[in-house]
């Protein structure tokens, strides 16, 4: 029989409803009885004790809020009776010990990846087109239309067929789109990125964009790139090339650069780009998948559209998987700094290097100061969807989000656009915004992104597979077209976190080897949004 409620940590003074609970219902948790005061939806929390005004609310063993009025034992916790509060953190207070999980099952496992000259291994083989400035977006879109039609031979989508049938007054089922691989080159994909940056705004934004794009070129999933420049913009070609050289001084990847103000007419430039890019793509198609150890995986860890179950099922599953990766010499990246508010002490105590602990606190402070200066704050991070499904304070959301990082030592702390340097768990400064965060994780070197969600989101990326992981089975059943993997059986008690993490890693190996297409790729979801510092939570 499924449990009706759970206390996540023995020291917690709130309890999570695992199913919808009715007023006056008696619920037993850890041999103690609780009378539910009001109807309480699954994923929400109710008081384990009587609270008076200003009492501290504790969940996951840390402070996640403060009572703003008296709250009866068994009463649901809401935005009306609780507000955000987190513990003050000033310095590292201890060195956290860690017991690595058993990796006998994984230490000799491999995936089939694309080996690059610098030692990185890709899970995809992509030729990437992008502009250095928004003025070139139209030309990129023209190239996208040309290359996709001629290289991919894309058939009409089912939605196009539906409209066609309405126009022709025929049955759309008479025409099938087909599933066969129609690409001219079977071993490489072409992807296209556009953006609204590169000029205007402040120079720092253009420089950050240059570093981000350089990270995309250096990502192991990218075989090479075609870069379009206008010529007069803030993000000059030299700035981009210097950023790439700083990341990888010995990079041998082919890069084709065209500058419109040096090329004459648009036709002249596009003709040259098409000819040069086609030859480069044809050569990149010769690269084939070969076995690689799991230590060559770089997994970005993210959550979006989170719910009250995310911190109990999906995120701890990623955490255990992250610990496995650390033990076998692989790399994971925990991001979304606004969603680490309240768990800073645990994280800095896990930092191997004292300077990294100090840097993390400084990045958090600078980020929050910039948000406050804009008239907001980390406490405004939970979205309406988060709140509706049980995440009512930023600290509560953060405590669950941080579970993605497991318990292994933190090897490095990276600022936005810095490229990964050390194996093990890394912290990366990004906003919590789904697409901005995913964009940043890939620019830092992630060759797969693991994305947990409780509410559902279609987010994808042009360069790295984004594996969508549901926190609850109802979501997987409702949105099977976007969910790749379900952790909901942890909530029902049918599976453990450890069992689920093992199953997820097996799935990831198939994705990394090209045996399974993630749903975001099937939907052609290629989101790319650079972060402008201080604007996003």
N, C-alpha and C positions, 0 to 999 in steps of 0.2 A: 504494500500500500504506500502511495506517495505521501511524504510528509506535507503538512499544511503550512508550516513555517519553519524558519531556521535562524539561529543566532550565529552569525558568521565567525565572530571571535568571542571567546569566553568572557572577555572584559566588556563587551558591548552592552549598552543599555537600551538599544532598540533591536527589534526583531523583524525579519523580512517575511512578508506573506508570499508563499509559493503558489497559492491558489486564492481565488476570491473568497473572502471571509464575510460572514453576515454579523450584524449587530447582535450582541448577547451570546454569540457562539463561544464555546469553551475550546481553547487550543492548548495542547500540551507541547512544551518545548523544553528539552533537557530535564524532564521529570517535573517541571513546574507548570501550573495551570494559569492561563490568562483569559480573561473575559473580554471579548472584543466590544468596544464601546460604540463604534459606528461601522457601517459597511466599509470594508477595506479591500481595495482591488489588489490582485496579485501584482507583485513587484514593489509595492509600497511597504512602508515600515510602520510598526506600531510601538508604543512605549513599553519597555519592559519593567519600568518603575514609575512612580509618581514624580513628575518634574515640577519644580517651581520656577518662576521667572529667573532668567540668567543662568540656569543650570546648563552644564556642558552635555552635548549630545555626542555619544561615542559609537563609532561603527568601524569595523575592520581593525579595532584596537586603537584607533586614533580619534582626535577631535574632528567632528565633521559639521558642527553647528552649535547654536545656542538657543535655548527656549526663550521665547519672547512673552510667554504667559504660562500659567499653570497648565500642565498636561497630565491627564489621568493615565494610570497604568492600563494598557490595552487600547488607548486612543491613537488614531492614525496620525502620523507626523506629516505636516503640510507646510506650504510656504506661508500660511497665516500664523502658525504657532512656532515656527523655527526659522532662524536666519543663519546665513553663512558665518562660520568662525573657524579659524585654524590656529594651530600652535605657532608661537614665535620660534624661529630658528636663527641662530647666530653663527654657529661653528660646528665642526665635527666633534662629536662627544664620545665616540667609540669606534672600534674597528669590528665590523660584523663578520662572524665566521660563516663559512658556507660548506655544506656537504653536497658534493656533486651527485647527480643521479647516476644510476648504473647505465652504462652506454655499450655494454657488450653486444646488444642487438644492432647498434648503429655504427660502431667504429669502422667497420669494413664495408659499409654500404656506399654505393656510388649513384650518381645520376648522369644522364647523357647531356653534356653541355658543349658550348662553343668556346674553345680555348683561345685566348688572346695572347699576343706576344709578351704582354707585361705580367702574365701569370694569372690574371683574372679569368673567370669562366662565366660565360653568359648562359642564361636559360632561354634566350631568344637570339635571333640574328636579324638585326634591323638596320636598314639604311634610313637615316633621319634627315628630313628637310625642315629648316626653320629660318626665320628672319632675325636679324639683330635689332630691327626696329619695326614698329607697327605699320610704317609706310609700305612695307613689302608684303603685308598680309595678302593683298589681292593676288600678287604674283605667286605666292605660295599656294593659294587656293586654285589658281589656274594649273599649276604643276600637279597638284593633288588630283584634279579632275583628269588630267592627261594620263598620269601614271597609273591611277587606279583603274581606269577604263581599259588601258592597253596592257598593263602587266597583270592585273588581277582578273580581268574579264568579269567584272561584277555583274551578277544577274539581278533582275528587279527584285526588290524586297516584297514580302507578303503584303505590306501596306501599299506599295506601288501597284501591285496586282489587284488589290481591292479597289483602288481608285480607278484603275484601268477598266475593271469589270463594270463599275458604275457608269463610266463614260460610254462604254460599248454595250451596256445592258446585257452583259453575259455573266456566266458563273465564274467567279475568281478561282474556284477550285480546279477548273479545267487546266490552269497553268501553274506548274510547280516551279519553285525556285531551284530545287536540287541541292544536294549536299556535297557533291564531288569537288575536289581541289582543282580550281580553274586557273591557278597562277601560272604564268609563263616560267618563272623561276620558283622551284619548289622549296628551296633552302633559305630563302630570305624574304622578309616583308619590307614594305616601304611605309613609313609613317610621316605625318606632317603636323607640325606645331605652329600655332600662331599665338600672338599675345598683344597686349596694349602698351608695352613698354619700349625702352630703348632710347627715348628722347623726351623732352619736356620733363616736368617733375624736377627732382633733385638728382645730381650726378651720382650720389651714392646708390640710388635705386637702379640706375643704368649699370653701374659697376657690379652690383649684386646680381643683376640679371645676367651679366656676362659670366660671372662665376657659376651661376646655376646652369647656364647653357653649356659651359665647359664641362661641368660635371655630367651632363647628359651625354656629351660626346665620349667622355671617358668611361661611362657606365659599360660594364662588360657585355650587356645585351646589344650594344650598338657596334656595328661593323665599320661604319663610316658616316659622313654627313655632308649634305649640301647646304651651304650657308649663304643667305641673301642679305646684302647690305645696300642701303641707299647711298651713303657716302658722307653725308654731313651731320649725322646723328651723334648724340652723346656717346652711345655704345659703339665706339670705333672698332674696326676689325682687329687692330693691334691690341686693344684692351681684352677682347675675347681670347686672342691667341696667347697673350701673356698669362691669362687666368688658366688656360689649359696647360701651359708649360709649367706653371706653379704646381698644379695637381700632379702632372706626369711629365717630367722633363724629357723622358725618352719615348714618348708616345709615337707610334708608327702608323696610327690609323689614318686612312686617306680622308682628306677634307677638301671639298671643292668650294671655293669662295668666289662669288660674283658680286660686283659693286655696280649698281645701276648707273650712277653718274659717270662711270668710266666706260660703260658698255654701249652708249648710244641709245638706240631705240629699244623698246620693250621686246620686240620680236627678236632682235639680235641677241639680247641677253637670254631670253627663254630658249632660243634655238641652241645656244651654247651650253646652257645648263642641261637641257635634255640629252644632248649628245654625250657630254662628259659624265653625267650621272648614270646614264644607261651603261656605259662601259664599266664604271666602278661597281655598279650593282651586279653586273654579270660576273665580275671577278669575285665579289664578296659571296656570291652564290656557291662558289667552290668550297667554302668552309663547311665542314660537316661536324655533326655531333660526335663526341668521344667521351668515354667514361671519365668522371671526375669525382673526387671525394666530397662528402657532404660538407666538409670544412670550407669548400669554395662557395657555399651559399651565403648570401648577405640578405637577411630577412628584415624588412621594415615592419615595425609593429604599430598599428594604428587602430583607433575605434571611431565610429561615426554613427549617428542615429542610435546612440546608446540607450539602454533601458535599465530598469532595476535589477535585471538578471545578469547584465553584462559582466559585472564584477564578481559574480558567483560561478558562472559557467565558462563563457567564451574567453574572457580575459585571463583567468587563471590557467586555462588550457594553453594559451600562448605563453604564459609565464613558465609553465613546466617545460614546454617545447624550447623556450629561450635558454633554460638551464641545460637542456640536452645539447643544444648547439654550442654553448660555452664550453661544455665538457669535452666535446669532440674537436674544438678548435675553430668552429664556425663563428659567424658574426650576426648579432641582432642589434637593432637600433630602436630605442624608445624615444618618442618625440612628444609633441603637444604640451609645451611647458605650462600653459594655463591650466591644464588638467593634471598637473603634478603639484598644485598648490595644496599644502596641508600634509604632504608626504615628504617634504624636503629633508627632514631629519633622517629618516630611514635611508634615503638615497645618498646623502652625503656621507653617512656612516659606511656605506658600501663602496665608496670611491677608493680605489687603490692608491691614488695619488692625492695628497693634501691640496695641491694646487688645483686639481680638478674639482674638489669639493668647493673651494673658494670661487672658482670660475662659475660653477653651476649656480651658487647663491647670487653671484653678481649678475648673471644673465637673467635670472628670475626677477631680481630687483629692477633691473633696467627695463625689462619687458613690462612689468606691472606699472612702473612709473610712467612709461610712455602711454599706457592704456588709461591711467588715471588722468594724465595731462589732456587726453582726448575726451574727458568727461565720463569715462566708464570705469570698469574695474574687473578683476578676475571673478568677483562674486556674481557678475552678470553673464558668465560663460554658459551655464546650463540653458539650453534652448527650450522653447515651449514643449517640444516633443519629449525632451529629457524629463522635464518636470511632470508632465502628464503621466509618464511611465515610471515615476518613483525616484528620480534623481533631482532632489529639490534644492541642494546647495552645491557650490563648486567643490568644496572639500569632500563631500560625499561622492560626487562624480569622480574626483581626482583619486580618491582612495581605491575605487574600483578600477579606474583606468590604469593606475600604476601596476596593477596585478599582471599586466602584459609583460612586465620586465622581470618576472620571476624573483629569484633571490640571489643570483650569482653576483660576484664583484663587478663594479662598474669600471671598465678599463679606460674610458676616455669620455670627455665632454666636448661636444662640437657646437660651434655657432652655425647659424644658417648659412648654407652653401659650402661649408667646409667638407672635404671629402674624407671618407673613412680611412683610417690608418691602422687601427689595431683590431685584432679578433676579440671575440667576447662581447659583452653587453656595452653599448655606447648610448649616451644621451645626446639628442640633437635638438637644438632650440628651433621650434617651429610654432606657429599658431595651432589651435585646435581645429580650425576650419578644415573640412575633409579634403578638399581638392588641393588647397595650398599646402597642407601637410604631406599628402601623397606625392605631390610635385617635388617637394623638398627632399623626401626620403629617397626618391629615385635619383635626384641630382647629387646625393651624397654617396651613391653607389649601390643601393638596394637592387638586387636582381629579381627579387620577388617581394611583394608587399602583402602582409597578412592583415586583413581589415575586418574587425569584429563589429557586429551591428545587432541591435535589438529591435529596431524599427524598420530597417531596410533602407538601402541607398544604392544607386547604380554606379557609383564612382569607379572609374577605371583610369588607365594611364597608357600613353602611346608606346612606352618603352618596356615597362615591367608588368608581368601578370599581377593583377590584384585579386587575391583569393578572398572572397566574401564569406564570412563565418557568422552564422546566426547564433544568438544566445538562447533562443527558445524555438521549440519545434513548430509552434503556431506560425511563426514568421516563415520558416522554411516551406511550410505547406501553402502559405498564402502567396509567397513570392518566389517560387522555384526557379523563375527565369533569371534571378540575380544572385541567389544564394548557392554557394559551391559546397559548403560543409556545415553541418548542424551539430551544435554542442548541447542541444536542449535535453538530451537524455541524462545529463548531469543533474538537471533540475528535478526530473522525475525519479531520480535515484537508480536508474537502470545501468548507468555507467559511471566510472570514476573519472576524475580529471586526468589521471595518469593514463588510463586506457584510451581516453579520447585524444590526448596529445599524441600517443603512439599512432593512432589511426590518421590523425591530421598530418603527421610527418610522412607517412606512407603516401598520402594524397599529394603532398608538396613535391615529393620525389617524382611522381608521375607528371605533375605540372612542369617541373624543372626540366624533365626529359622530353617534353613536347608530346607526351602521350595523352594528356588531357588539356583541353582548352577551357580556361576560366570563363564564367558567364559574361564578365565585362568585355572580354575579347570577342566573344560571339556576338554581343550587342554592338561591337565597334565603339565602345565607350572610351574615348581618348582625351581625358580631361587634363588640362595644363593651365595652372594659374600661379604665377610668381607672387611671392609675398612682398607687400610694401610694409616695411617695419612700422609697428605702432598702430596700424590701422585695423588689424584683425585680431580676434580672440581665437 
